[in-house]
Amino acid sequence: MSQALSSTSMLVPPHIGHLYTLILTDVLKRWQVLQGRKAILCTGTDEHGMKVRGTSRATREGRKGNTKNYKIERAASKAGQDVRAFCDQNYKSFEVLAQRANIDNDHFIRTSEPDHRFAVQHFWLMLKERGHLYASKHEGWYAVSDETFYPASAVQLTLDPSTGRKFMASTETGKEVEWTSENNYHFRLSAFKDQLLEYYESNPNFVVPTARMNDVVQAVTAGLEDLSVSRPVERLSWGVPVPDDETQTIYVWLDALINYLTKANYPFQIPGKEDAAGWPADCHVIGKDIVRFHCIYWPAFLMALDLPLPRQVLTHAHWTLGHQKMSKSTGNVVNPFFALDRFGVETMRYYLIHDGGIRNDSDYDNSYIIERYKKGLQGGLGNLASRIIRGKGWSIKKSVEEQAVSGKAPAEGSLAASHRILLMNLPEIVTAKFEALDSSAALKQIMNAVYATNRYMQHTQPWDLVGNPQESENLNSVIYLCAESLRICGILLQPYMPDTMRKLLDMLGVSPEARKYENTLLGSDFSYGKPQVEVGRGIQGVLFPPLRSNS
């Protein structure tokens, strides 16, 4: 089974939202791999747009419609660089971020690459051949920052409180718009209204969460206007040229969305094996600000060519800082590289998934990271690992072997029996959360099992049983159940913190071949217990040592 999980960043300085999207996508991919499935993760940079040509020092902030190319062209001009050189320099920060965050991506696509240009132009020609494109004059309110046209109903007169200047702005994003009139090509989007609505009705989980699925249905039900899909070359030169009209450049969102197909070998798929390279994608992972493009325009483009649609689109909410929208212009942003340097990769992976919002925005704060680290990682999982693995007076190996021989289950109604049931049900519960694309809820279920194991250990107090021959069987039973908790939780936590869980499972002596989802069944492994690495003493060997700073 091939799973394609896609996440495409825009060419702007990486911020914490980009890191969140990357990690969210990576966790979903690693979960599929844990279950023994083939999974493909594609990420990369959208490098076409007017702003690149014009502001080359600043990178693009908007993640919407038609002026991406203008923004990129502007950015390059401002930096005094050739557009190509500007893109070659700036994409690297995203590639490095993916590497630093331990993202297991199979592809890193740049939309300025030749194979992508070929795919886009082929897609365009197919649209034209089928009669979905036509030339016409287009007039409307255009937002450079959002890179899209807005209808009159979606703009309003706005006052800038800092300058007193009045301007027209998008009601959706607050970005300034300008009246634009030009000749270009249009896609017959309005013709796909009924087909889209039928698809949404047949696939109610196409957009996650449900609230955004409802928003999409409402938007399409209200009516669709035909979409401008090109711009005059004098306004937009940095992009993919319309293949049979040198006066026009292809609309940047049509260009950008096709990147998902490019890395699936479009248009060169083998007949009958079109899905071999990962299309259709099982899940796109995107921010909520680009829902319209991925959930209305993209499906319509694919329907026009009878191509399969992605099965689901996970749309996550944004991160705020001080409960205010992050903005580069106000300096209210979080540098993801600084966060990774300060707290470490695994801590940030844990925090962003644990606190990150799907439906509602989440507030970013260093104090929250420290709190999650101390409670969940250091005081929860790390404390449990140290107490069990480095405990004096017992042997995990012996406890596992004793259980393998006796096979004795705890008495019904006992605390041990309740904990056993918790561990037996945990994999299925976590699986259900992942099937709903809720990796945060899955993580919290696993951590609840960790906390429950610490409470179980505190209640049974195995250290008081050491040295008493009459309590030997009871001691081994307690240690076995706690060790099983660590083993099962360690396996399930691999998608979130792969390096730390590798260390934990090494410390438990779990064979590398016994770290798959199928091994999360309670009592499925009686071969572990002898550490494969030095467990250390004191601070050495601790999974989560004290933070260097508490502020």
C-alpha positions as CSV (number, residue, x, y, z in Angstrom):
1,M,0.0,0.0,0.0
2,S,1.5,3.3,-1.0
3,Q,0.9,6.4,1.1
4,A,1.8,9.8,-0.2
5,L,2.0,12.6,2.4
6,S,2.6,16.0,1.0
7,S,3.7,19.3,2.5
8,T,4.9,22.2,0.4
9,S,6.3,25.4,1.9
10,M,6.5,28.7,0.3
11,L,9.7,30.6,-0.3
12,V,9.7,32.7,2.8
13,P,12.1,32.6,5.8
14,P,11.1,29.5,7.7
15,H,9.0,30.1,10.8
16,I,7.5,27.9,13.5
17,G,4.4,27.2,11.4
18,H,6.6,25.6,8.6
19,L,8.3,23.4,11.3
20,Y,4.9,22.4,12.6
21,T,3.7,21.3,9.2
22,L,6.9,19.4,8.5
23,I,6.8,17.5,11.8
24,L,3.0,16.9,11.6
25,T,3.5,15.3,8.1
26,D,6.6,13.4,9.3
27,V,4.7,11.9,12.2
28,L,1.9,10.7,9.9
29,K,4.4,9.1,7.5
30,R,6.4,7.4,10.3
31,W,3.1,6.0,11.7
32,Q,2.4,4.3,8.3
33,V,6.0,2.9,8.2
34,L,5.5,1.6,11.8
35,Q,2.5,-0.3,10.5
36,G,4.6,-1.9,7.8
37,R,3.3,0.2,4.9
38,K,5.2,1.9,2.2
39,A,5.0,5.7,2.8
40,I,6.2,8.6,0.7
41,L,6.6,12.2,2.0
42,C,7.0,15.0,-0.4
43,T,7.9,18.6,0.7
44,G,9.7,21.5,-0.9
45,T,9.5,25.1,-1.9
46,D,7.2,27.0,-4.2
47,E,9.7,29.3,-5.9
48,H,7.7,31.1,-8.6
49,G,6.2,34.6,-8.1
50,M,6.5,38.3,-8.7
51,K,7.7,39.0,-5.2
52,V,10.8,37.0,-5.7
53,R,11.9,39.2,-8.5
54,G,11.3,42.4,-6.5
55,T,12.2,42.0,-2.9
56,S,14.9,39.4,-2.9
57,R,16.1,40.2,0.6
58,A,12.7,39.6,2.1
59,T,11.1,36.3,1.4
60,R,7.5,35.7,0.6
61,E,5.0,35.8,3.3
62,G,1.7,35.3,1.6
63,R,0.6,31.7,0.8
64,K,-2.3,32.4,-1.5
65,G,-3.2,33.0,-5.1
66,N,-1.8,34.7,-8.1
67,T,1.0,37.0,-7.1
68,K,3.5,34.6,-5.7
69,N,5.7,35.2,-8.8
70,Y,5.4,38.9,-8.4
71,K,6.5,38.6,-4.7
72,I,9.5,36.4,-5.6
73,E,10.6,38.7,-8.4
74,R,10.3,41.6,-6.1
75,A,12.4,39.9,-3.4
76,A,15.2,39.1,-5.9
77,S,15.3,42.7,-7.2
78,K,15.4,44.2,-3.7
79,A,18.3,42.0,-2.9
80,G,20.1,42.9,-6.1
81,Q,20.2,39.3,-7.2
82,D,19.2,37.4,-10.3
83,V,15.9,35.6,-9.6
84,R,17.4,32.1,-10.1
85,A,20.3,32.9,-7.8
86,F,18.0,34.2,-5.2
87,C,15.9,31.0,-5.3
88,D,19.0,28.8,-5.3
89,Q,20.1,30.6,-2.1
90,N,16.8,30.7,-0.2
91,Y,15.4,27.2,-0.7
92,K,18.3,25.8,1.3
93,S,17.0,27.1,4.6
94,F,13.9,24.9,4.1
95,E,15.9,21.9,3.1
96,V,18.2,22.4,6.1
97,L,15.2,22.9,8.4
98,A,13.8,19.5,7.3
99,Q,17.1,17.9,7.9
100,R,17.5,19.5,11.4
101,A,14.0,18.4,12.4
102,N,14.8,14.8,11.4
103,I,12.1,14.8,8.7
104,D,12.1,11.6,6.7
105,N,11.1,13.1,3.4
106,D,11.5,11.1,0.2
107,H,11.4,14.1,-2.1
108,F,12.3,17.7,-1.8
109,I,10.8,19.5,-4.8
110,R,11.6,22.9,-6.1
111,T,8.9,24.3,-8.5
112,S,11.7,25.9,-10.5
113,E,13.1,22.5,-11.5
114,P,12.8,21.4,-15.2
115,D,10.8,18.2,-14.6
116,H,8.2,20.3,-12.8
117,R,8.0,22.8,-15.6
118,F,7.4,20.0,-18.0
119,A,4.6,18.6,-15.8
120,V,2.9,22.0,-15.5
121,Q,3.0,22.7,-19.2
122,H,1.7,19.3,-20.0
123,F,-1.2,19.7,-17.5
124,W,-2.0,23.1,-19.1
125,L,-2.1,21.6,-22.6
126,M,-4.4,18.8,-21.4
127,L,-6.8,21.4,-19.8
128,K,-6.8,23.4,-23.1
129,E,-7.3,20.3,-25.2
130,R,-10.4,19.4,-23.2
131,G,-11.9,22.8,-23.5
132,H,-11.5,23.9,-19.9
133,L,-9.5,27.1,-20.7
134,Y,-10.5,30.3,-22.5
135,A,-9.0,33.7,-23.0
136,S,-10.8,36.7,-21.6
137,K,-10.4,40.1,-20.0
138,H,-10.2,39.9,-16.2
139,E,-11.0,42.7,-13.7
140,G,-11.0,42.4,-10.0
141,W,-9.5,43.2,-6.6
142,Y,-6.0,41.6,-6.4
143,A,-3.9,41.1,-3.3
144,V,-0.2,41.0,-3.9
145,S,0.5,39.5,-0.5
146,D,-2.1,36.8,-0.8
147,E,-1.4,36.3,-4.5
148,T,-5.0,36.0,-5.5
149,F,-8.1,37.8,-6.8
150,Y,-11.0,38.5,-4.5
151,P,-14.6,39.2,-5.4
152,A,-16.1,42.6,-4.4
153,S,-18.0,40.8,-1.6
154,A,-14.7,39.8,-0.1
155,V,-13.0,43.2,0.2
156,Q,-13.7,46.2,2.4
157,L,-12.4,49.7,3.2
158,T,-9.8,49.4,6.0
159,L,-8.0,51.9,8.2
160,D,-4.4,51.5,9.2
161,P,-4.4,52.7,12.8
162,S,-0.6,53.4,12.8
163,T,-0.7,55.7,9.8
164,G,-4.3,56.7,9.4
165,R,-4.2,55.5,5.8
166,K,-7.3,54.1,4.3
167,F,-7.1,51.2,1.8
168,M,-9.1,48.3,0.4
169,A,-8.3,45.0,1.9
170,S,-9.4,41.4,1.9
171,T,-11.9,40.6,4.6
172,E,-10.4,37.1,4.9
173,T,-6.7,38.1,5.5
174,G,-6.7,41.8,6.0
175,K,-4.1,42.2,3.2
176,E,-4.3,45.2,0.9
177,V,-5.9,44.7,-2.6
178,E,-5.7,46.8,-5.7
179,W,-8.0,47.0,-8.7
180,T,-6.5,45.1,-11.6
181,S,-7.6,44.8,-15.2
182,E,-5.8,42.5,-17.7
183,N,-6.2,40.0,-20.4
184,N,-5.5,36.4,-19.4
185,Y,-6.7,32.8,-19.5
186,H,-9.5,31.5,-17.4
187,F,-10.3,28.0,-16.0
188,R,-14.0,27.0,-16.2
189,L,-14.2,26.5,-12.4
190,S,-17.9,27.3,-12.3
191,A,-18.6,24.2,-14.4
192,F,-17.4,22.0,-11.5
193,K,-19.7,23.2,-8.8
194,D,-22.1,20.2,-8.9
195,Q,-19.3,17.7,-9.4
196,L,-17.4,19.1,-6.4
197,L,-20.5,19.1,-4.2
198,E,-21.3,15.5,-5.1
199,Y,-17.7,14.5,-4.3
200,Y,-17.9,16.3,-0.9
201,E,-21.1,14.5,-0.1
202,S,-19.7,11.1,-1.0
203,N,-16.4,11.9,0.9
204,P,-17.5,13.8,4.0
205,N,-14.0,13.3,5.5
206,F,-12.2,14.7,2.5
207,V,-11.2,17.8,4.6
208,V,-10.2,17.5,8.2
209,P,-11.4,18.9,10.5
210,T,-15.1,18.8,9.9
211,A,-15.6,22.5,10.5
212,R,-13.4,23.3,7.5
213,M,-15.1,20.7,5.4
214,N,-18.3,22.5,6.1
215,D,-16.7,25.8,5.2
216,V,-15.6,24.4,1.9
217,V,-19.1,23.0,1.1
218,Q,-20.6,26.3,2.0
219,A,-18.2,28.3,-0.2
220,V,-18.9,26.0,-3.2
221,T,-22.7,26.0,-2.6
222,A,-22.7,29.8,-2.7
223,G,-21.3,29.6,-6.3
224,L,-18.0,29.6,-8.1
225,E,-16.6,32.1,-10.5
226,D,-14.3,31.1,-13.3
227,L,-10.7,31.3,-12.2
228,S,-7.9,33.5,-13.8
229,V,-5.1,31.0,-14.4
230,S,-2.5,33.2,-16.1
231,R,-1.0,36.6,-16.0
232,P,0.6,38.8,-18.7
233,V,4.3,38.2,-18.9
234,E,5.0,41.9,-18.4
235,R,3.4,41.6,-15.0
236,L,4.7,38.1,-14.2
237,S,7.8,36.8,-15.9
238,W,9.3,34.5,-13.3
239,G,7.2,31.4,-13.6
240,V,6.2,28.7,-16.0
241,P,5.3,30.1,-19.5
242,V,2.0,29.2,-21.1
243,P,3.3,26.7,-23.6
244,D,1.5,28.1,-26.7
245,D,1.3,31.8,-25.8
246,E,4.6,33.5,-24.9
247,T,2.7,36.6,-23.7
248,Q,1.3,34.8,-20.6
249,T,2.7,33.1,-17.5
250,I,0.8,30.3,-15.8
251,Y,-1.0,31.1,-12.5
252,V,1.3,30.3,-9.7
253,W,-1.2,28.2,-7.7
254,L,-1.9,26.0,-10.7
255,D,1.8,25.7,-11.1
256,A,2.5,25.0,-7.3
257,L,-0.3,22.4,-6.8
258,I,1.0,20.2,-9.6
259,N,4.2,19.6,-7.6
260,Y,2.4,16.8,-5.9
261,L,2.0,15.1,-9.3
262,T,5.5,15.9,-10.5
263,K,7.1,13.7,-7.9
264,A,4.6,10.9,-8.7
265,N,6.2,10.9,-12.2
266,Y,3.4,12.7,-13.9
267,P,2.8,12.6,-16.9
268,F,4.9,9.4,-17.2
269,Q,3.1,7.0,-15.0
270,I,2.9,3.4,-16.2
271,P,-0.6,2.5,-17.3
272,G,-2.2,0.4,-14.6
273,K,0.4,1.3,-12.1
274,E,-0.3,5.0,-11.8
275,D,-0.2,4.8,-8.0
276,A,3.2,3.2,-7.8
277,A,5.0,6.5,-7.2
278,G,2.5,7.7,-4.6
279,W,-0.5,9.2,-6.4
280,P,-3.2,9.7,-5.4
281,A,-1.9,11.0,-2.1
282,D,-3.5,9.7,1.0
283,C,-3.1,13.0,2.7
284,H,-2.1,16.5,2.0
285,V,-1.0,18.5,5.1
286,I,-1.5,22.2,4.9
287,G,-2.2,25.4,6.9
288,K,-5.7,26.6,7.2
289,D,-4.9,29.7,5.1
290,I,-4.6,27.7,1.9
291,V,-7.7,25.6,2.2
292,R,-9.5,27.1,-0.9
293,F,-6.6,26.3,-3.2
294,H,-6.2,22.7,-2.0
295,C,-9.8,21.8,-1.4
296,I,-11.7,23.6,-4.2
297,Y,-9.3,24.6,-7.0
298,W,-7.0,21.6,-6.9
299,P,-9.9,19.0,-6.9
300,A,-11.5,20.9,-9.8
301,F,-8.2,20.9,-11.8
302,L,-7.8,17.1,-11.2
303,M,-11.5,16.4,-12.1
304,A,-11.0,18.3,-15.4
305,L,-8.4,15.8,-16.4
306,D,-10.1,12.7,-14.9
307,L,-7.2,12.3,-12.5
308,P,-7.7,10.8,-9.0
309,L,-8.1,13.2,-6.1
310,P,-6.0,13.1,-2.9
311,R,-8.0,11.0,-0.3
312,Q,-7.8,13.6,2.5
313,V,-6.5,17.1,3.2
314,L,-5.5,17.7,6.8
315,T,-5.8,21.5,7.4
316,H,-4.1,22.6,10.6
317,A,-4.6,25.8,12.5
318,H,-1.9,28.5,13.1
319,W,0.5,29.3,16.0
320,T,0.2,32.6,17.8
321,L,2.6,34.4,20.0
322,G,1.3,36.2,23.1
323,H,-2.1,35.3,21.7
324,Q,-1.4,37.6,18.7
325,K,-1.0,36.6,15.1
326,M,2.6,36.1,14.2
327,S,3.9,38.7,11.8
328,K,7.3,39.4,10.4
329,S,6.6,43.1,10.0
330,T,6.0,43.4,13.8
331,G,8.8,41.1,14.8
332,N,6.2,38.8,16.4
333,V,7.7,35.6,15.0
334,V,9.5,32.5,16.2
335,N,12.7,31.3,14.5
336,P,12.5,27.5,14.3
337,F,16.3,27.1,14.2
338,F,16.6,29.0,17.5
339,A,13.9,26.8,19.0
340,L,15.6,23.6,17.9
341,D,19.0,24.8,19.2
342,R,17.6,25.8,22.6
343,F,15.3,22.9,23.4
344,G,16.5,20.1,21.0
345,V,14.9,18.4,18.1
346,E,13.0,15.7,20.0
347,T,11.6,18.1,22.5
348,M,10.3,20.4,19.8
349,R,8.8,17.5,17.9
350,Y,7.0,16.5,21.1
351,Y,5.8,20.0,22.0
352,L,4.5,21.0,18.6
353,I,2.5,17.9,18.1
354,H,1.2,17.9,21.7
355,D,0.1,21.5,21.8
356,G,-0.4,22.2,18.1
357,G,-3.9,23.0,17.0
358,I,-5.9,21.4,14.1
359,R,-9.2,23.2,14.5
360,N,-8.1,26.1,16.8
361,D,-4.9,28.2,16.9
362,S,-2.3,27.4,19.6
363,D,-0.2,29.9,21.5
364,Y,3.5,29.4,21.4
365,D,5.5,30.1,24.6
366,N,8.8,28.9,25.9
367,S,7.2,28.4,29.3
368,Y,4.8,25.9,27.7
369,I,7.7,24.0,26.2
370,I,9.5,23.8,29.5
371,E,6.3,22.7,31.3
372,R,5.6,19.9,28.7
373,Y,9.2,18.8,29.0
374,K,9.3,18.6,32.8
375,K,5.9,16.9,33.1
376,G,5.7,14.7,30.1
377,L,9.2,13.9,29.1
378,Q,11.5,14.3,32.1
379,G,9.0,13.7,34.9
380,G,6.8,11.2,33.0
381,L,8.6,9.0,30.5
382,G,12.2,9.7,31.6
383,N,11.4,9.1,35.2
384,L,9.6,5.9,34.5
385,A,12.5,4.6,32.3
386,S,15.1,5.4,35.0
387,R,13.0,3.8,37.8
388,I,12.5,0.6,35.8
389,I,15.7,0.2,33.8
390,R,18.1,1.5,36.5
391,G,16.2,0.2,39.5
392,K,18.2,-1.7,42.2
393,G,17.2,-5.1,43.4
394,W,15.4,-6.4,40.3
395,S,16.1,-7.6,36.7
396,I,13.9,-6.8,33.8
397,K,15.3,-9.8,32.0
398,K,14.4,-12.1,34.9
399,S,10.9,-10.6,35.2
400,V,10.3,-11.1,31.5
401,E,11.6,-14.7,31.6
402,E,9.5,-15.5,34.6
403,Q,6.4,-14.2,32.9
404,A,7.2,-16.2,29.8
405,V,7.3,-19.4,31.9
406,S,4.3,-18.8,34.1
407,G,2.0,-16.9,31.8
408,K,0.1,-15.9,34.9
409,A,-2.4,-13.1,34.6
410,P,-3.2,-10.8,37.6
411,A,-6.4,-11.4,39.5
412,E,-9.5,-9.7,38.1
413,G,-10.4,-6.4,39.7
414,S,-6.8,-5.8,40.8
415,L,-4.8,-2.7,40.0
416,A,-2.5,-4.9,37.9
417,A,-5.5,-6.2,35.9
418,S,-6.8,-2.7,35.2
419,H,-3.3,-1.6,34.0
420,R,-3.1,-4.7,31.9
421,I,-6.4,-3.9,30.2
422,L,-5.1,-0.3,29.6
423,L,-2.0,-1.6,27.8
424,M,-4.0,-4.2,25.8
425,N,-6.4,-1.4,24.5
426,L,-3.8,1.3,23.9
427,P,-2.6,0.3,20.4
428,E,-6.1,0.2,19.1
429,I,-7.0,3.5,20.6
430,V,-3.9,5.2,19.2
431,T,-4.7,3.7,15.8
432,A,-8.2,5.2,15.8
433,K,-6.7,8.6,16.6
434,F,-4.3,8.3,13.7
435,E,-7.0,7.2,11.3
436,A,-8.8,10.4,12.2
437,L,-5.5,12.2,11.5
438,D,-5.3,13.4,15.1
439,S,-1.7,12.7,16.0
440,S,-1.9,15.0,19.0
441,A,-4.8,13.0,20.6
442,A,-2.8,9.8,19.9
443,L,0.2,11.3,21.6
444,K,-1.8,12.2,24.7
445,Q,-3.3,8.7,24.9
446,I,0.2,7.2,24.9
447,M,1.4,9.7,27.6
448,N,-1.7,8.9,29.7
449,A,-0.5,5.3,29.7
450,V,3.0,6.5,30.8
451,Y,1.5,8.6,33.7
452,A,-0.8,5.6,34.7
453,T,2.3,3.4,34.8
454,N,4.1,5.8,37.1
455,R,1.0,5.8,39.4
456,Y,0.9,2.0,39.3
457,M,4.5,1.8,40.2
458,Q,4.1,4.3,43.0
459,H,1.1,2.3,44.4
460,T,2.8,-1.1,44.3
461,Q,6.2,0.2,45.5
462,P,8.4,-2.6,44.1
463,W,11.4,-1.4,46.0
464,D,9.8,-2.5,49.2
465,L,9.4,-6.0,47.8
466,V,13.2,-6.4,47.1
467,G,14.9,-8.9,49.4
468,N,11.7,-10.7,50.5
469,P,11.6,-14.2,49.0
470,Q,7.9,-14.4,49.6
471,E,7.3,-11.4,47.4
472,S,9.6,-12.5,44.6
473,E,6.7,-13.5,42.3
474,N,4.9,-10.3,43.0
475,L,8.0,-8.2,42.4
476,N,8.6,-9.8,39.0
477,S,5.0,-9.3,38.1
478,V,5.1,-5.6,38.9
479,I,8.4,-5.1,37.1
480,Y,7.2,-7.0,34.0
481,L,4.1,-5.0,33.7
482,C,6.0,-1.7,34.0
483,A,8.6,-2.9,31.5
484,E,5.8,-3.8,29.1
485,S,4.4,-0.3,29.5
486,L,7.8,1.2,28.6
487,R,8.2,-1.2,25.6
488,I,4.8,-0.7,24.2
489,C,4.8,3.1,24.7
490,G,8.3,3.3,23.4
491,I,7.3,1.6,20.1
492,L,4.2,3.8,19.7
493,L,6.2,6.9,20.4
494,Q,8.8,6.2,17.6
495,P,7.0,8.4,15.0
496,Y,7.2,11.4,17.5
497,M,10.7,11.0,18.9
498,P,12.5,8.5,16.8
499,D,16.0,9.0,18.2
500,T,15.1,9.1,21.8
501,M,12.8,6.0,21.4
502,R,15.6,4.2,19.7
503,K,17.7,4.9,22.8
504,L,14.9,3.8,25.2
505,L,14.3,0.5,23.3
506,D,18.0,-0.1,23.3
507,M,18.1,0.4,27.0
508,L,15.3,-2.1,27.4
509,G,17.1,-4.5,25.1
510,V,14.3,-4.7,22.6
511,S,15.5,-6.2,19.3
512,P,15.5,-3.8,16.3
513,E,13.3,-6.4,14.5
514,A,10.7,-6.2,17.3
515,R,9.9,-2.5,17.2
516,K,7.0,-2.6,14.7
517,Y,3.3,-1.9,15.4
518,E,2.6,-5.7,15.5
519,N,4.9,-5.9,18.5
520,T,2.8,-3.5,20.6
521,L,0.6,-6.4,21.7
522,L,1.0,-7.0,25.4
523,G,3.1,-10.1,26.0
524,S,4.2,-10.4,22.4
525,D,7.9,-10.2,23.1
526,F,9.7,-12.3,25.8
527,S,13.2,-11.8,24.4
528,Y,14.1,-8.3,25.8
529,G,15.5,-7.2,29.1
530,K,19.2,-7.1,28.6
531,P,20.3,-3.6,27.7
532,Q,22.0,-3.1,24.4
533,V,23.7,0.1,25.5
534,E,25.3,1.4,28.7
535,V,22.4,2.6,30.9
536,G,24.7,4.8,32.9
537,R,24.5,6.3,36.4
538,G,23.4,9.6,37.6
539,I,22.8,12.0,34.8
540,Q,24.5,9.7,32.3
541,G,22.1,7.6,30.3
542,V,19.1,9.7,31.4
543,L,16.6,10.0,28.5
544,F,15.7,13.6,29.4
545,P,18.3,15.5,31.4
546,P,17.5,18.8,33.2
547,L,17.1,21.8,30.9
548,R,20.0,24.3,30.8
549,S,17.5,27.1,31.2
550,N,14.1,27.3,32.9
551,S,13.0,30.5,31.3
